[in-house]
Amino acid sequence: MDARRTVVLVAYDGFQLLDLAGPSDVLATATTLLGGHDGYRLVVATPGGATVASTSGVRTAADVALADAPAGPVHTALVVGGAGSRPAAADPALLAQVRALSAAAERTASVCTGALVLAAAGLLDGYRATTHWAWCDHLARTPGVDVEPDRIHVHDRDRWTSAGVTAGIDLALALVEADHGPDLAHEVARWLVVFARRPGGQAQFSAQLRGQDAHDPRLRDLLRWLPDHLDGDLAVARLAARAGMSPRTFARAFRAQVGTTPAAHVEALRVEAARRLLETTDLTVAAVARAVGLGRPETLHRAFSRRVGTTPDRYRQHHAHPTTTGATP
């Protein structure tokens, strides 16, 4: 008996190729690992059933016209993103067909700016959602959509949305985990040589990258200095003194230019450093906590839970380099 779940992937002219290929390969790999009788049946639907061109020029043939997709139960409707999402979001016929598909599906998802199409179709009204960082402000202008701009992917009831391009792989892995459990999702990630399976709550930018846009040279110098001194005293007063500012002026300028508080930025840097140590060394969790300036394993556990969505031990179990030996707390 074929127990595969039907996933309809909606594409259109100007779609981002990796938005389609990434989730498709995740779901197809899951199906292979399940022996082919379970997993997913992938159906590409396009307007009118036409072959569509991606932004890279690669053309993709349709399995079915979007208006006809497909007879029988649909488990997941997934709309991909790309430069063509804005014309798609302004096409009344396409939006009506996406609404009909969503109504027939158990869950509705999007990759990148596919969220703009869902929003234009009214399918994100009253939902939390995200999209590519460059389009979050645009999405936020849609009434009724609660945009979470600094997320890899967002799951709210039967709606799943993701950030840009490679985040579609993270979204698809999360869908596999929801359907089949974490073990299969981790196995798929290993087969696809995914460097790290990012949880939905992870920021779209690394903490170091986030600080590179600061326009005050005093802050830029401090932000470059921080990653090499995480084991020191990084209290706000000390950071302000190093930057040559009063604590009040420093805190205000930091939030305005970096987009977060100094304490939150330091914690993010420390968690990123801890992740690297857990992936590449056999240091104990306690030693990692000390090395990155968090002091105690309990403090590292709390910070890791907030920012990575798992524990340091579980993270190491799934992401440590093969030469890293098992370490204990």
Residue pairs with C-beta under 8 A, 6 or more apart in sequence:
1 37
2 37
2 41
3 37
3 38
4 31
4 37
4 38
4 39
4 40
4 41
5 39
5 40
5 41
5 75
5 76
5 179
6 40
6 41
6 43
6 70
6 72
6 73
6 74
6 75
6 76
7 27
7 40
7 41
7 42
7 43
7 74
7 75
7 76
7 77
7 78
8 43
8 44
8 45
8 69
8 70
8 74
8 76
8 77
8 78
8 101
8 105
9 20
9 23
9 24
9 42
9 43
9 44
9 45
9 78
9 80
10 45
10 46
10 66
10 77
10 78
10 79
10 80
10 98
10 101
10 114
10 117
11 20
11 44
11 45
11 46
11 52
11 60
11 62
11 80
12 46
12 47
12 52
12 82
12 84
12 85
12 87
12 88
12 94
13 52
13 53
13 84
13 87
14 53
14 54
14 55
14 82
14 83
14 84
14 85
14 87
14 88
15 52
15 54
15 55
15 60
15 80
15 81
15 82
15 84
15 85
16 54
16 55
16 80
16 81
16 82
16 83
16 111
16 112
16 113
16 165
17 54
17 55
17 56
17 58
17 60
18 165
18 166
18 168
19 80
19 81
19 82
19 111
19 112
19 114
19 165
19 168
20 44
20 54
20 60
20 80
22 111
22 165
22 166
22 168
22 169
22 172
23 78
23 80
23 111
23 168
23 169
23 171
23 172
23 175
24 42
25 192
26 169
26 172
26 173
26 176
26 188
26 192
27 39
27 40
27 42
27 172
27 175
27 176
28 39
28 40
28 42
29 188
29 191
29 192
30 39
30 40
30 176
30 180
30 184
30 185
30 188
31 38
31 39
31 40
32 39
33 39
33 184
33 187
33 188
33 191
34 180
34 184
38 180
39 180
40 75
43 63
43 64
43 69
43 70
44 60
44 61
44 62
44 63
44 64
45 62
45 63
45 64
45 65
45 66
45 69
45 70
45 101
46 52
46 60
46 62
46 65
46 66
47 65
47 66
47 91
47 93
47 94
47 97
48 65
48 66
48 67
49 62
49 64
49 65
49 66
49 68
50 62
51 59
51 60
51 61
51 62
52 59
52 60
52 62
53 59
54 60
54 82
55 82
55 83
55 84
63 70
64 70
66 94
66 97
66 98
66 101
67 97
67 100
69 97
69 101
73 104
73 106
74 101
74 104
74 105
74 106
75 105
75 106
75 107
76 105
76 106
76 107
76 108
76 109
76 175
77 98
77 101
77 102
77 104
77 105
77 107
77 108
77 109
78 108
78 109
78 110
78 111
78 114
79 98
79 108
79 109
79 110
79 111
79 114
79 115
79 117
79 118
80 110
80 111
80 112
80 114
80 168
81 110
81 111
81 112
81 113
81 114
81 115
81 116
81 131
81 132
81 164
82 112
82 113
85 112
85 113
85 114
85 116
85 117
86 113
86 116
88 94
88 116
88 117
89 95
89 116
89 117
89 119
89 120
90 120
94 117
95 117
95 120
95 121
96 121
98 117
98 118
98 121
98 123
99 121
99 122
99 123
102 108
102 118
102 121
102 123
106 158
107 158
107 159
107 160
108 118
108 123
108 158
108 159
108 160
109 159
109 160
109 161
109 162
109 171
109 175
110 117
110 118
110 131
110 160
110 161
110 162
111 162
111 165
111 167
111 168
111 171
112 131
112 132
112 135
112 162
112 163
112 164
112 165
112 167
112 168
113 131
113 132
113 135
113 164
114 131
114 161
115 124
115 129
115 130
115 131
115 135
115 139
115 161
116 131
116 135
116 138
116 139
118 124
118 129
118 159
118 161
119 129
119 139
119 142
119 145
120 142
123 159
124 142
124 144
124 145
124 159
124 161
125 143
125 144
125 145
126 144
126 146
127 145
127 146
127 156
127 157
127 159
128 146
128 147
128 148
128 154
128 156
129 139
129 145
129 146
129 147
129 148
129 154
129 156
129 159
129 161
130 136
130 147
130 148
130 149
130 151
130 152
130 153
130 154
130 161
130 162
130 163
131 139
131 147
131 161
131 162
131 163
131 164
132 163
132 164
132 165
133 149
133 150
133 163
133 164
133 204
133 205
134 164
136 147
136 149
137 149
139 145
139 147
140 147
140 149
148 154
149 204
150 203
150 204
150 205
151 163
151 200
151 201
151 202
151 203
151 204
152 162
152 163
152 167
152 170
152 171
152 198
152 199
152 200
152 201
152 202
152 203
152 204
153 160
153 161
153 162
153 163
153 167
153 170
153 171
153 174
153 200
154 160
154 161
154 162
154 200
155 174
155 178
155 200
160 171
160 174
160 175
161 171
162 168
162 170
162 171
163 204
164 204
167 198
167 204
169 192
169 194
170 197
170 198
170 199
170 200
173 185
173 188
173 189
173 194
173 197
174 185
174 200
176 184
176 185
176 188
177 184
177 185
185 197
186 197
186 318
189 197
189 318
196 275
196 279
196 319
197 318
197 319
199 308
199 309
199 310
200 309
201 307
201 308
201 309
202 307
202 308
202 309
203 210
203 268
203 307
206 272
207 265
207 268
207 269
207 272
208 223
208 227
208 269
208 272
210 258
210 259
210 260
210 265
210 268
211 219
211 220
211 223
211 226
211 258
211 265
212 220
212 223
213 257
213 258
214 220
214 223
214 257
214 258
215 257
216 253
216 257
218 243
218 244
218 245
219 243
219 253
219 254
219 257
219 258
221 243
222 239
222 242
222 243
223 258
225 242
226 234
226 265
226 266
226 269
227 269
227 273
230 266
230 269
230 270
230 273
230 291
230 292
230 293
231 290
231 291
231 292
231 293
232 293
234 262
234 266
234 293
236 247
236 250
236 251
236 262
236 263
237 247
239 250
239 262
239 266
240 246
240 247
240 249
240 250
240 251
243 250
245 253
250 262
251 261
251 262
254 260
254 261
254 262
254 265
255 261
258 265
260 268
266 293
267 303
267 307
268 307
270 292
270 293
270 294
270 303
271 292
271 303
271 304
271 307
271 308
273 291
273 292
274 288
274 289
274 291
274 292
274 294
274 300
274 303
274 304
274 312
275 308
275 315
275 319
277 283
277 288
277 291
277 292
278 285
278 288
278 312
278 315
278 316
278 319
278 320
279 316
279 319
279 320
279 321
279 324
280 320
280 321
280 324
281 288
281 324
282 324
282 325
282 326
282 327
283 291
283 327
284 327
284 328
284 329
285 297
285 300
285 301
285 312
285 313
285 327
285 328
285 329
286 296
286 297
286 329
288 300
288 312
289 295
289 296
289 297
289 299
289 300
292 300
294 300
294 303
297 312
297 329
300 312
301 311
301 312
304 310
304 311
304 312
304 315
305 311
308 315
313 329
316 324
316 327
